[in-house]
Every structure is written in structure tokens, then in C-alpha cells.
Amino acid sequence: MKYGIPPSEYNEEEILKVVDEMVEKRGLRRKPVEFLSRRRVVWMPYYRIEFKYSRSQENLAEKSSETAPRQTALNAMFCGCAKDESEFLMLFRPNYLKHETMSFFPQKDEFVGLASCVDVERILSGLMQKMNEAQDELSSLRSDLSKRYVRKRRYSMIFPMLGVLRQERDLSEKIAKLSALRNTIGMCLNLDEEAGSIDVLRYDTFYYPTLVAELRQQKNESERFLVVNLVKRGSIRARLNCDIGLTQLCNKNDECKMIVAAAVVST
């Protein structure tokens, strides 16, 4: 017996619609035609991680060091294969924690993924450090950009400012990228402020239902995989959808691709 999030009710037509939508995004006018070769329900393990954190020195000036425990969810099937922070960020699903889990027995034709043995605290601490570094660089860049605005207003009537405008554009692009990185890490870790350290209190495993579809090209038989969520989502109309992050990871990371391929073909 295991504990997992129950799948929504769905039918064959809904599955094929999601697959068709993802095939169309490849641009069939430029790509060889793909066909659905096989598929399988895969229960992916996730770590439910409870942790506490200490506030950074800047935040300590305004707030108490005491913090309430936070929780997040990390895909445990692929976290042992992620190579950098961009791949780790594809594996966090804190929104799954809002679903209730229930005990279940997987069907004989369904696959239950194995959880990787990883240092969960090291993963969270590494991402927290990246978030703090991004925030420090943001503060420096914004200060620099503000100074450039002042100089531009002061001298724009005297000197050509094309070089300054290019520098401002480059700085603005860097600021946008760093802000996106900081916000993404914050959402993944369920943190809305800088932290000095992270201490994992406990974690357990639950399972999330997906359907892994294998697509092949008729000529050269090359394969790719789609990961489809079997829990319907949508604020207007609930529907099945493709997990874009896991789909990208399972096709660009060779180790993840081997794991998902083995899950589809195993008996």
C-alpha cells in the first residue's frame, strides 16, 4: 500500500488530445511525422519536505529570527540525475501539497517509480544560496542603473547617449533574468524572503499519477517522451495537460530519459 494523489476521471480522447497538441507544437511542416508508439501510467514519487530556515542578517534587523516551518515537494524519481539548478527547478511542485493523499494499490499494468537517495538538505541549501546571490547582484545592478539614469538626465542635452542607452538595456535585461531566477527559486522553496540557512526537519514520500507517452518518428525511429498530468487543472475548465518541465527534462537529460524509458517498457 502506498499514499498518493488520486487521478481525475479521464478518457482516451482526452489523452490523445494532449498528445496531439504537443505534436503540433513541434511544427509538423518542418519535422518528421511522429506517432504514439506506447504509453503507461507512471506513479512518480515526490518528497514532501518540511524545513525551517533562519532569516538573513538584513531581515533580522526588522523581523524576529523565529520562522514557521515551510513545506515544498520535490520529484524524487529524477532528483538524483539533475545536473544544475535549472534542472532542479524543473522538479519542484509545491502546488501538489494542496491535494489530499490517499492510500492506493497500483494496478498490475501501472509503474511505481523509485525514489532517488539524495541529500535533500544540500539541494535546498544550494538553491537558497543561488537565490541570495541573485538578490545581492540585483541590489548592485539596480543601484548602478539608478546612477546611469541620473547621468543620462544630466548630460543627455550635451553628449550623444547611444552608448548609455545600450548599457541601460543590457542592465535591464540582466535585472529581469535575475528577478525571474530569484522569484522562481522562491516559489519552488516556498520562501518569500532571503534566508541565512535551511534545516530540513523531516520528509516523506507520496506519489503523483502521470501518463508517460513515447513518440517515435516513422523514418529514423528516434524517440521522445511526453509526461501528461493525470490530475486535471484549470481555473475555468479543468483538463489534462502536459508537464512541460518534466517533458523537457526527460528528453534533454540522458539519465532521466533512461529512467522514463525503462518505466514505459518494463513488465
Helices and strands as residue ranges (DSSP letters): E 2-4, H 12-25, E 34-55, H 57-60, E 70-75, H 85-89, G 94-98, E 102-104, E 111-112, H 120-155, H 162-189, E 195-217, E 223-233, E 239-242, H 244-252, H 254-265
